[in-house]
């Protein structure tokens, strides 16, 4: 199998596609795939253990002691199964040192290759870069970084498989909230109408846009990838047993492409027809908005971050919220405010351990925030940016007084939500975001359609829908 250079992670490519949610919703057949926070947690554990042999001689641990402690941590202390899966392959003290030397658990999974090996087997994946597309409403596009000759592979794209279009359906509960019945990730699936398998590119090939008349590239199966060549000759049942990226799709230039040119392929006749119909019948998601900003507009929310001290934007709406950089969250106890439910008695003063300044308060409401506020639900899904609420803005010093929504515990009251107050947060550490499924891209009138894999390169063995129904009418189509 060929080796791919500089391939970014799938999750990092999908900030607006709920990339981690994609894995969570497919746990039944992908298993508990580690997410970014699981690698971070594993890195913390490994680095702490690896440092034990660097202590002063009287306090240092030998390799056997470190390994015993590591096994204990994996078995009895690490609760999250995804984090356990990251640590599964590491057993010895030497393994831990290797992880540290390779700058982390994710990096340590990549085998080091010689320059000679790379020149013989490697495939360049940095011919393109991503920026705003030249096509209106297309979002980001892919552009040539250097001259690409006719017939050259622009980028090889490893693919993730999804079995069945129903996997991109959103539940009825979400549909009641004016949400598109199809996930946004459906727009990035490559498929054939006669097959139940859909393919998702896991690198910057995802940004290559459609142009039916002026496309300068086509897709084909990688001839260098031995695994792809094998599965192209095998029935879908065998491919279905593979849980990770198994096939590679090459994007190949159909003419010479010059630096700075945008790369286009043809998404297929049915995709083009669906897009034309969508444009003809389009109605703005803000058509029934009476007054004030329409926060469902992702364009507006993006522009709000250039005008952060505009108080119109500070209160959360049904469609947007405020997030603060987690690294700025104050770690000290005197920043904590505990919110308790209304159905329990407030702790006694002597139990609260309140200092002379009245900090570490247990209250049932703080500045309108009560126990069970939606900010705590959003905090559960947060990573680097944590939900926060603006209490006061200081445009002169470019700072905000905020409270972070966090997940912590109280030794006194187990049923307590926790706020942490930061009184002087720099303006670059705060931003406005759409709530999950609340941007115009998730609106029920937003465009959804898969990308066509041409019939002439799609294996007959994979056309399980055609074989099941005996419907020969769709065979031979070049687009979906």
Helices and strands as residue ranges (DSSP letters): E 3-4, H 10-13, H 19-24, H 27-30, H 36-50, G 51-54, H 63-72, I 73-77, H 81-87, H 93-101, H 105-108, H 115-121, E 122-123, E 128-132, E 140-144, E 153-163, G 165-168, H 172-175, G 184-188, E 189-191, E 197-201, G 204-207, E 209-210, E 217-221, H 226-231, H 236-240, E 247-253, E 264-265, H 269-280, H 298-304, G 311-313, E 320-325, G 326-328, G 333-335, E 336-340, H 349-352, E 361-363, E 365-366, E 369-370, H 374-380, E 385-394, E 399-406, E 416-426, G 427-429, E 430-434, G 440-442, E 451-452, G 455-457, G 460-462, H 464-469
